[in-house]
Amino acid sequence: MQWNTEWYTPRMWKQGILRGLQSAKREQRWFAAFGTLLGVMLTVQLLLFGLLCVRTVEDMLTTRTDLRLEIEPAATNQEIQDFFVFLQQQPFIAKGTYITKEQAYERMREEDPELITFLEKFQMQNPFPDTIGVTLRSLDDYDALSTFLEQPRWRTVVDPTFLSHVTDQESQVREIMRIVQASRSLTLLVLALMGTILVLLLTELVRRRSLDRCDEVFVEQLAGAHPLSILLPFISETTLLLWLATLASAGVLLLLLWGIPLLLPGIKEGGILSLLSSHIAQDARSFLPLAFAAEFFVTPFIAAGGAWLGISTQLRSRVLSLHRS
């Protein structure tokens, strides 16, 4: 048999898409399929949001590592200034801030007013030393900072016991990073698994729909229709279902995100959870729209793959029977 070679014409594409939309409109049993796809897409949305959270935590650990270098009381102003200038010139330093003992005292008045009240009540001297706040560009810059501080010229400026504190903090942060990276790998694995499940669901959905319309498919083959023109209605139908499931799952995800502060009021009370949620919300404003747009772009390709797997066996068997006859 000869296939129609004009499979690339806009008319054929338009007719195939319209037939798929009409078929979806006529179908009375697509609610179950839509519910299954909604569950899968909601899981995908939650996994993508989980990846966003992992990335935010990793970013906070790697780029917001704040250290305090305690200045030795015997250090002169010139030594402190030289140290601060050279420190800011290092490529591994994102930001450096010189904090005097008076500034530290006033900061502590806001953070722990009871301690300041106690000190003033007993007329105690300011116990806070001069410090330099340091923010590293990356977690891997701990070693570079340690090497810099170990130079003999800075041993009279910075408290040498700080190096052991850096080592302890580095170990703790690296352990957290290993957990975060393992969580990201696991999330990606589950996301790939859900993608496979989604394709298999679409394959089974198209297989059942093609069996329901086997006579229609057979007539098209007898008329010499190109396989793509037979496949297009199934692709457009599954694409429509996936788009609707994506929109519905995105709405459910946004509803869940809106309700989390209501279920966990402690997030708004400050602390690490409040800081983390603030950064996640900031990243989500830019990440989620791009993720939804990417899902809408990828959906037709996933639908095409599932549709082809679902109907290819029937197409091949019918073609063989036609050739034999």
C-alpha positions in Angstrom: 0.0 0.0 0.0 1.1 3.6 -0.6 1.0 6.2 2.1 0.0 9.8 1.5 3.4 11.7 1.4 1.8 15.1 2.1 2.1 14.5 5.8 3.8 17.8 6.5 1.0 20.1 5.2 -0.5 22.5 7.7 -4.0 21.3 6.8 -3.1 17.7 7.9 -1.7 19.0 11.2 -4.8 21.2 11.8 -7.2 18.4 11.0 -5.3 15.9 13.2 -5.3 18.3 16.2 -9.0 19.2 15.8 -9.9 15.5 15.6 -8.1 14.9 18.8 -9.8 17.7 20.6 -13.2 16.5 19.3 -12.4 13.0 20.5 -11.5 14.3 24.0 -14.7 16.2 24.1 -16.8 13.2 23.1 -15.0 10.8 25.6 -17.0 10.2 28.7 -14.4 8.1 30.6 -11.5 10.4 30.7 -12.0 11.5 34.3 -10.2 8.5 35.7 -7.3 9.1 33.3 -7.2 12.8 34.2 -7.2 12.0 37.9 -4.3 9.6 37.5 -2.4 12.2 35.4 -3.2 14.8 38.0 -1.7 12.7 40.8 1.5 12.1 38.8 1.9 15.7 37.8 1.3 16.9 41.4 4.1 14.6 42.5 6.3 16.1 39.7 5.5 19.6 41.0 6.3 18.6 44.5 9.6 17.1 43.4 10.5 20.2 41.5 9.7 22.3 44.5 11.9 19.9 46.6 14.8 20.5 44.2 14.3 24.3 44.6 14.5 23.9 48.4 17.6 21.8 48.1 19.2 24.3 45.8 18.3 27.2 48.2 19.8 25.3 51.2 22.9 24.6 49.3 23.2 28.2 48.2 22.8 29.4 51.7 25.5 27.0 52.9 28.0 27.8 50.2 27.6 31.6 49.7 26.4 32.8 53.0 29.1 31.3 55.3 29.6 34.1 57.9 32.6 33.9 60.1 33.9 36.2 62.9 37.6 36.8 63.3 38.5 37.9 66.8 41.1 40.6 66.9 43.9 40.2 69.5 43.9 43.0 72.2 47.6 43.6 71.7 47.2 44.3 67.9 47.9 47.9 66.9 45.6 49.9 64.7 48.1 49.8 61.8 48.3 46.0 62.0 44.6 45.7 62.0 44.2 48.0 59.0 46.9 46.2 57.1 45.2 42.8 57.9 41.8 44.1 56.9 43.0 45.6 53.6 44.9 42.4 52.6 41.9 40.2 53.6 39.5 42.1 51.4 41.9 41.7 48.5 41.7 37.9 48.6 39.7 36.2 45.8 37.9 33.9 48.2 36.4 36.7 50.3 32.9 37.9 49.2 32.6 40.5 51.9 34.5 41.7 54.9 33.2 44.0 57.7 35.2 45.5 60.6 33.1 45.5 63.8 34.4 47.4 66.8 33.7 46.4 70.4 31.3 49.3 70.7 29.3 48.2 67.7 29.3 44.6 68.9 28.0 45.9 72.3 25.1 47.8 70.6 24.3 44.8 68.4 24.1 42.6 71.5 21.7 45.2 73.1 19.2 44.4 70.3 19.8 40.6 70.2 20.1 39.9 73.9 18.9 43.0 76.0 18.9 40.9 79.2 22.7 40.4 78.9 23.3 44.1 78.4 21.1 44.9 81.3 23.1 42.6 83.5 26.4 44.1 82.4 25.2 47.6 83.0 23.6 46.8 86.4 26.9 45.6 87.8 28.9 48.2 85.9 31.0 45.6 84.0 33.3 46.5 81.2 32.5 45.8 77.6 33.4 42.1 77.2 33.2 42.0 73.4 36.4 42.2 71.4 37.0 43.9 68.0 36.1 41.5 65.3 36.1 41.2 61.5 33.0 39.6 59.8 34.0 37.5 56.8 31.7 36.0 54.2 33.3 33.4 51.9 32.4 33.0 48.3 32.2 29.2 48.6 32.3 26.4 51.1 35.6 25.2 49.4 37.3 28.5 50.5 37.7 27.4 54.1 41.1 25.9 53.3 42.2 29.1 51.6 41.1 31.2 54.6 43.0 28.9 57.0 46.1 29.2 54.9 45.9 33.0 54.8 45.4 33.2 58.6 48.3 30.9 59.3 50.8 33.4 57.8 53.3 34.5 60.6 52.5 38.2 60.0 48.9 37.8 61.1 49.4 35.7 64.2 49.6 38.8 66.4 46.5 40.2 64.8 43.9 37.3 64.8 43.2 34.9 67.7 45.0 31.7 66.6 42.4 29.6 68.4 40.0 30.7 65.7 41.5 28.2 63.3 40.2 25.2 65.3 36.8 26.9 65.3 36.9 27.2 61.5 37.8 23.5 61.2 34.9 22.4 63.4 32.4 24.7 61.6 33.8 23.4 58.2 33.2 19.8 59.2 29.7 20.6 60.3 28.8 22.5 57.2 30.4 19.8 54.9 28.3 17.1 56.7 25.2 19.1 56.0 26.2 19.6 52.4 26.6 15.8 52.0 23.1 15.3 53.2 21.8 18.1 50.9 23.6 16.6 47.9 22.3 13.1 48.7 18.7 14.5 48.9 19.1 16.2 45.6 20.3 13.0 43.9 17.4 11.1 45.4 15.0 13.7 44.3 16.3 13.6 40.7 16.1 9.8 40.8 12.5 9.9 41.9 11.7 12.6 39.3 13.1 10.4 36.5 11.1 7.5 37.8 7.9 9.6 37.8 8.7 10.6 34.2 8.9 7.0 33.2 5.6 6.3 35.0 4.0 9.2 33.2 5.1 7.8 29.8 3.8 4.4 30.6 0.5 5.8 31.7 0.1 7.7 28.5 1.1 4.6 26.5 -1.6 2.6 28.2 -4.1 5.4 27.8 -3.5 5.7 24.1 -3.5 1.9 23.7 -7.0 1.7 25.2 -8.2 4.6 23.1 -6.8 3.1 19.9 -8.6 -0.2 20.7 -11.8 1.7 21.1 -11.3 3.3 17.8 -9.7 0.4 16.0 -12.2 0.5 13.1 -11.6 4.2 12.5 -7.8 3.6 12.5 -8.2 0.6 10.1 -10.2 2.7 7.7 -7.6 5.4 7.7 -4.9 2.8 6.9 -7.0 1.5 4.0 -7.2 5.0 2.7 -3.4 5.3 2.7 -3.2 7.8 5.5 0.3 8.5 6.8 1.0 7.2 10.3 1.5 10.7 11.6 -2.0 11.7 10.5 -3.3 8.7 12.5 -1.1 9.5 15.4 -1.9 13.3 15.6 -5.4 13.0 17.2 -4.0 10.8 20.0 -1.1 13.2 20.5 -3.4 16.2 20.7 -5.8 14.4 23.0 -3.1 13.3 25.5 -1.4 16.7 25.3 -4.7 18.4 26.2 -5.1 16.1 29.2 -1.5 16.7 30.3 -1.8 20.5 30.0 -5.0 20.4 32.1 -3.3 18.1 34.7 -0.3 20.5 34.8 -2.5 23.5 35.4 -4.5 21.7 38.1 -1.4 20.4 39.8 0.2 23.8 39.7 -2.9 25.3 41.3 -2.8 22.7 44.1 0.9 23.3 44.7 0.4 27.1 45.0 -2.5 26.4 47.4 -0.3 24.2 49.5 2.5 26.8 49.5 0.0 29.4 50.6 -1.3 27.2 53.4 2.0 26.2 54.8 2.5 29.4 56.9 -1.0 28.9 58.3 -0.2 25.3 59.3 3.3 26.1 60.6 3.0 29.6 62.3 6.5 29.2 63.7 7.9 30.0 60.3 7.0 33.7 60.8 8.5 33.9 64.3 12.1 34.3 63.1 15.1 31.9 63.3 16.5 29.6 60.7 13.1 28.4 59.5 12.0 32.0 58.8 15.3 32.8 57.0 15.1 29.6 54.9 11.4 30.2 54.0 12.2 33.8 53.0 15.0 32.6 50.6 12.8 29.8 49.2 9.9 32.2 48.6 12.3 34.6 46.8 13.8 31.9 44.6 10.3 30.4 43.9 9.1 33.7 42.4 11.6 33.2 39.6 12.0 29.4 39.4 8.3 28.2 39.4 7.1 30.3 36.4 10.1 28.9 34.4 9.4 25.4 35.6 5.7 25.6 34.6 6.7 27.1 31.2 9.2 24.2 30.7 6.5 21.7 31.6 4.1 23.1 29.0 6.9 23.0 26.4 8.0 19.4 27.2 4.4 18.0 27.5 3.7 17.6 23.8 6.9 15.6 23.3 6.0 13.3 26.3 2.5 12.9 24.8 4.0 12.1 21.4 6.3 9.5 22.9 3.5 7.9 24.9 1.1 8.0 21.9 3.6 6.4 19.6 4.4 3.6 22.1 0.6 3.1 22.6 -0.4 2.8 19.0 2.7 1.6 17.2 2.0 -2.1 17.8 -1.5 -1.8 16.3 -0.2 0.2 13.3 2.4 -2.4 12.6 0.0 -5.3 12.9 -2.5 -3.7 10.6 0.1 -2.8 8.1 1.3 -6.4 8.0 -2.3 -7.7 7.6 -2.9 -5.3 4.7 0.3 -6.3 2.9 -0.6 -10.0 3.3 -4.1 -9.4 1.9 
